[in-house]
Amino acid sequence: MPQFPSEQLLTFATVLSEGTLDSAARLLHITPSAVSQRLKALEQSAGRVLLQRSNPAQATEAGEVVLRLARQVAQLEADAGRELGLGTDGAQLAVPIVVNADSLAVWFLQALAHVPGDLNVTFDLHRDDEQHSTSLLRSGTVMAAVTATPEPVQGCRVESLGVMRYRAVAAPGYLDRWFPDFPDGLDRAALNAAPTVDFDRKDTYQWAFVRSWPDASGDPLPERRGPRHYVPASQDFGDAIRLGLGWGLIPEVQCGPDIADGRLVELAPERPFDVPLYWQRWKTASRVLDVLSDTVREVSGRYLTTP
């Protein structure tokens, strides 16, 4: 059974978080040569190459396993120090979390703001699509994730948070131009041909909404046809729709006031688009992760609907 000294694991994780050996050396207050020696010793113990010495440095497949171990060891050491009343004035534990942009904009920061200050933690947020975020759990990059994946990643536990409800909306001027007879004449083919706003190239929700539109003919829908604008920021995404660049799906909690005052028009009030969200976290026993999970569960319940 290989032995991995904690200082080697800490050095490895720091190189990956900082991106270079020199940056890690400055943060750890050691020389770059010492960083290199620790990495070499760690790779000898593992019997594998763990680090791609690129810029920024990246973990190999074997390195992802060791990175997950390094993060878990650091978390357990920090928890033990707190329980023993040691090290509370030292460096704060950074908790890496991946969360989708809409959750980040609507409710997740509220959850972080309610985490008790005596935990003495900082948060390292990674933004990724909820359909793809579990890859960062598998790699050991993050300890927890807001995700649309109900199947637990190996070594993680999962619980349902609720449903993020979206509404398909457009600006009145956009409708006058593209659907002058609205709501008559709005069908699946017309919606597919009209300009759309997507968050990024991972965003498939608008296309999924089009495909879910009932069609009496039963004919399969061809591939996406209409022009697409890519706006990869939650607030800017909504603004692009309000300005008439295209139609798109906005969380109900964000677009409800605009629908009420007429700045946005709902394309299909009877057809909300619901995305179930889940919280996945390491199984490792940890007061930090336990308190964070309790807070996420409580705050998400104020913003998400029940499945």
C-alpha positions as CSV (number, residue, x, y, z in Angstrom):
1,M,0.0,0.0,0.0
2,P,1.7,3.3,-1.1
3,Q,2.2,6.0,1.5
4,F,1.4,9.6,0.5
5,P,2.7,12.1,3.0
6,S,0.3,15.0,3.6
7,E,2.9,17.6,2.6
8,Q,3.3,16.0,-0.8
9,L,-0.5,15.8,-1.3
10,L,-0.8,19.5,-0.3
11,T,1.9,20.5,-2.7
12,F,0.2,18.5,-5.5
13,A,-3.2,20.1,-4.9
14,T,-1.7,23.5,-4.7
15,V,0.1,23.2,-8.0
16,L,-3.1,22.2,-9.7
17,S,-5.1,25.0,-8.1
18,E,-2.4,27.7,-8.8
19,G,-1.5,26.4,-12.2
20,T,2.3,26.5,-12.0
21,L,5.1,25.2,-9.8
22,D,6.4,28.7,-9.2
23,S,3.0,30.0,-8.0
24,A,2.6,27.0,-5.7
25,A,6.0,27.6,-4.3
26,R,5.2,31.2,-3.4
27,L,1.9,30.2,-1.7
28,L,3.6,27.4,0.2
29,H,6.7,29.5,1.1
30,I,9.1,26.9,-0.3
31,T,11.4,26.9,-3.3
32,P,10.2,25.7,-6.8
33,S,12.9,23.1,-6.5
34,A,11.3,21.8,-3.3
35,V,7.9,21.7,-5.1
36,S,9.5,19.7,-7.9
37,Q,11.1,17.2,-5.4
38,R,7.8,16.6,-3.6
39,L,6.0,16.0,-6.8
40,K,8.7,13.6,-8.0
41,A,8.5,11.7,-4.7
42,L,4.7,11.5,-4.9
43,E,4.8,10.2,-8.4
44,Q,7.4,7.6,-7.4
45,S,5.1,6.4,-4.5
46,A,2.1,6.2,-6.9
47,G,4.1,4.6,-9.7
48,R,2.4,6.8,-12.2
49,V,2.8,10.2,-13.8
50,L,0.3,12.4,-11.9
51,L,0.9,15.8,-13.4
52,Q,1.0,17.2,-16.9
53,R,3.6,20.0,-16.6
54,S,1.7,22.3,-19.0
55,N,0.7,25.9,-18.4
56,P,-1.5,25.6,-16.4
57,A,-0.6,22.3,-14.9
58,Q,-3.2,19.6,-15.3
59,A,-3.7,16.2,-13.6
60,T,-3.4,13.0,-15.5
61,E,-6.1,10.4,-15.1
62,A,-4.1,8.9,-12.2
63,G,-3.5,12.3,-10.9
64,E,-7.2,13.0,-10.6
65,V,-7.4,10.1,-8.1
66,V,-4.6,11.5,-6.1
67,L,-6.1,15.0,-6.2
68,R,-9.3,13.7,-4.8
69,L,-7.4,12.1,-2.0
70,A,-5.4,15.3,-1.4
71,R,-8.6,17.3,-1.1
72,Q,-10.2,14.8,1.3
73,V,-7.1,14.7,3.5
74,A,-7.0,18.5,3.7
75,Q,-10.6,18.6,4.6
76,L,-10.3,15.9,7.3
77,E,-7.3,17.6,8.8
78,A,-9.1,21.0,8.9
79,D,-12.1,19.4,10.5
80,A,-10.0,17.6,13.1
81,G,-8.2,20.9,13.9
82,R,-11.5,22.6,14.5
83,E,-12.8,19.9,16.7
84,L,-9.6,20.0,18.8
85,G,-9.7,23.8,18.9
86,L,-6.5,24.1,16.9
87,G,-5.6,26.2,13.9
88,T,-8.7,28.3,13.9
89,D,-6.7,31.4,13.3
90,G,-4.7,29.9,10.5
91,A,-5.4,29.6,6.8
92,Q,-9.0,29.1,5.8
93,L,-10.1,25.9,4.2
94,A,-11.1,26.5,0.6
95,V,-14.2,24.5,-0.4
96,P,-14.4,24.0,-4.2
97,I,-18.0,23.7,-5.5
98,V,-19.3,23.5,-9.1
99,V,-22.7,25.2,-9.7
100,N,-24.7,26.1,-12.8
101,A,-25.0,29.8,-13.8
102,D,-28.8,30.1,-13.1
103,S,-28.5,28.6,-9.6
104,L,-25.6,30.9,-8.9
105,A,-27.6,33.9,-10.0
106,V,-30.9,32.9,-8.4
107,W,-30.2,31.3,-5.0
108,F,-26.8,29.7,-4.5
109,L,-25.0,32.8,-3.3
110,Q,-27.8,33.2,-0.8
111,A,-27.0,29.8,0.6
112,L,-23.3,30.6,0.9
113,A,-24.1,33.8,2.7
114,H,-26.0,31.8,5.3
115,V,-23.1,29.4,6.1
116,P,-22.0,30.2,9.7
117,G,-18.9,32.3,9.9
118,D,-17.3,30.1,12.6
119,L,-16.6,27.5,9.9
120,N,-13.8,29.7,8.8
121,V,-14.0,28.5,5.1
122,T,-13.8,30.2,1.8
123,F,-15.5,29.0,-1.4
124,D,-13.9,28.3,-4.7
125,L,-16.8,28.3,-7.2
126,H,-16.6,26.7,-10.6
127,R,-19.3,27.4,-13.0
128,D,-20.5,24.7,-15.4
129,D,-23.6,23.4,-17.0
130,E,-25.7,21.3,-14.6
131,Q,-25.7,18.5,-17.2
132,H,-21.9,18.3,-17.2
133,S,-20.8,19.4,-13.6
134,T,-20.3,15.8,-12.3
135,S,-17.1,15.5,-14.3
136,L,-15.5,17.9,-11.8
137,L,-16.6,15.6,-8.9
138,R,-15.1,12.6,-10.6
139,S,-11.8,14.4,-11.2
140,G,-11.5,15.5,-7.6
141,T,-11.5,19.2,-8.6
142,V,-14.6,19.9,-6.4
143,M,-16.0,18.6,-3.2
144,A,-19.7,19.2,-4.1
145,A,-21.9,20.1,-7.0
146,V,-25.3,21.4,-8.0
147,T,-26.2,19.1,-10.8
148,A,-29.0,17.7,-12.9
149,T,-27.6,14.2,-12.6
150,P,-29.5,12.0,-10.0
151,E,-27.0,9.1,-10.2
152,P,-24.3,9.5,-7.5
153,V,-20.7,9.9,-8.6
154,Q,-18.5,7.2,-7.0
155,G,-17.6,8.3,-3.5
156,C,-20.4,10.8,-3.3
157,R,-23.9,11.0,-1.9
158,V,-26.8,12.7,-3.7
159,E,-30.1,14.3,-2.7
160,S,-32.9,16.1,-4.6
161,L,-33.1,19.9,-4.1
162,G,-36.2,20.6,-6.2
163,V,-37.0,21.8,-9.6
164,M,-35.8,25.0,-11.3
165,R,-38.8,26.2,-13.3
166,Y,-38.2,28.1,-16.6
167,R,-40.5,30.0,-18.8
168,A,-40.2,30.5,-22.5
169,V,-40.3,34.3,-23.1
170,A,-39.7,37.0,-25.7
171,A,-39.9,40.7,-25.9
172,P,-43.1,42.3,-27.4
173,G,-41.1,43.8,-30.3
174,Y,-39.5,40.5,-31.1
175,L,-43.0,38.9,-31.3
176,D,-44.2,41.7,-33.6
177,R,-41.4,40.9,-36.0
178,W,-41.2,37.1,-35.9
179,F,-44.7,36.1,-34.8
180,P,-47.0,39.0,-35.9
181,D,-50.2,36.8,-35.4
182,F,-49.1,35.6,-32.0
183,P,-50.4,33.5,-30.3
184,D,-51.9,32.2,-33.6
185,G,-49.3,30.7,-36.0
186,L,-46.8,29.8,-33.2
187,D,-45.9,26.2,-33.8
188,R,-42.9,24.0,-33.5
189,A,-41.5,24.7,-36.9
190,A,-41.9,28.5,-36.6
191,L,-40.3,28.5,-33.1
192,N,-37.4,26.4,-34.5
193,A,-36.8,28.9,-37.3
194,A,-36.9,32.1,-35.2
195,P,-33.7,33.6,-33.6
196,T,-32.9,32.0,-30.2
197,V,-30.7,33.1,-27.3
198,D,-28.5,30.2,-25.9
199,F,-26.3,30.5,-22.9
200,D,-23.4,28.7,-24.5
201,R,-22.8,25.7,-26.8
202,K,-23.6,23.3,-23.9
203,D,-27.1,24.9,-23.5
204,T,-29.6,22.5,-25.0
205,Y,-32.7,23.8,-23.2
206,Q,-34.2,25.9,-25.9
207,W,-33.8,23.1,-28.4
208,A,-35.3,20.6,-25.9
209,F,-38.3,23.0,-25.5
210,V,-38.8,23.2,-29.2
211,R,-38.7,19.4,-29.5
212,S,-41.2,19.0,-26.7
213,W,-43.7,21.3,-28.5
214,P,-46.8,19.2,-29.5
215,D,-47.1,18.6,-33.2
216,A,-50.2,17.2,-34.9
217,S,-48.3,15.9,-37.9
218,G,-46.1,13.6,-35.9
219,D,-43.3,14.3,-38.3
220,P,-39.8,14.3,-36.8
221,L,-38.3,17.7,-36.3
222,P,-35.3,18.5,-38.4
223,E,-32.1,19.8,-36.8
224,R,-32.1,23.3,-35.4
225,R,-32.5,25.9,-38.1
226,G,-32.8,29.4,-36.6
227,P,-30.0,31.7,-35.8
228,R,-28.6,31.5,-32.3
229,H,-27.0,34.2,-30.1
230,Y,-24.6,32.9,-27.4
231,V,-24.7,35.0,-24.2
232,P,-22.8,33.2,-21.4
233,A,-23.8,35.2,-18.3
234,S,-27.1,34.8,-16.5
235,Q,-28.1,38.5,-16.3
236,D,-26.8,39.3,-19.8
237,F,-28.7,36.3,-21.1
238,G,-32.0,37.7,-19.8
239,D,-31.1,41.2,-21.0
240,A,-30.5,39.9,-24.5
241,I,-34.0,38.4,-24.6
242,R,-35.5,41.6,-23.1
243,L,-33.8,43.6,-25.9
244,G,-35.3,41.4,-28.6
245,L,-32.3,39.4,-29.8
246,G,-34.2,36.2,-29.6
247,W,-36.5,34.1,-27.5
248,G,-35.3,31.9,-24.7
249,L,-35.9,30.2,-21.3
250,I,-35.4,32.2,-18.2
251,P,-35.9,31.0,-14.6
252,E,-39.5,31.8,-13.5
253,V,-38.2,33.7,-10.4
254,Q,-36.2,36.0,-12.7
255,C,-38.7,36.7,-15.4
256,G,-42.0,36.7,-13.4
257,P,-41.9,40.5,-12.8
258,D,-41.1,41.2,-16.5
259,I,-44.1,39.0,-17.6
260,A,-46.4,40.8,-15.1
261,D,-45.5,44.3,-16.3
262,G,-45.5,43.4,-20.0
263,R,-41.7,43.7,-20.7
264,L,-41.7,40.0,-21.6
265,V,-44.4,37.8,-23.1
266,E,-44.7,34.2,-22.3
267,L,-44.8,32.0,-25.4
268,A,-46.6,29.1,-23.8
269,P,-47.9,29.8,-20.3
270,E,-49.2,26.2,-20.1
271,R,-45.8,24.7,-20.8
272,P,-43.2,25.5,-18.1
273,F,-39.8,23.9,-18.6
274,D,-38.7,22.1,-15.4
275,V,-35.1,21.1,-14.6
276,P,-34.6,18.9,-11.5
277,L,-31.6,19.8,-9.5
278,Y,-29.5,17.6,-7.1
279,W,-26.8,18.2,-4.6
280,Q,-23.9,15.8,-4.8
281,R,-21.1,15.9,-2.2
282,W,-18.3,13.7,-1.0
283,K,-19.3,10.9,1.4
284,T,-16.4,11.8,3.6
285,A,-17.6,12.7,7.1
286,S,-17.1,16.4,7.5
287,R,-18.7,19.1,9.6
288,V,-18.0,21.6,6.9
289,L,-19.8,19.6,4.2
290,D,-22.6,18.7,6.6
291,V,-23.3,22.3,7.5
292,L,-22.9,23.5,3.9
293,S,-25.3,20.8,2.7
294,D,-27.9,21.7,5.4
295,T,-27.7,25.3,4.3
296,V,-28.0,24.5,0.6
297,R,-31.0,22.3,1.3
298,E,-32.7,25.0,3.4
299,V,-32.1,27.9,1.0
300,S,-32.8,26.0,-2.2
301,G,-36.2,25.2,-0.8
302,R,-37.2,28.8,-0.9
303,Y,-36.5,29.2,-4.6
304,L,-37.1,25.8,-6.2
305,T,-40.4,24.1,-6.7
306,T,-41.2,20.6,-5.4
307,P,-40.8,17.9,-8.1
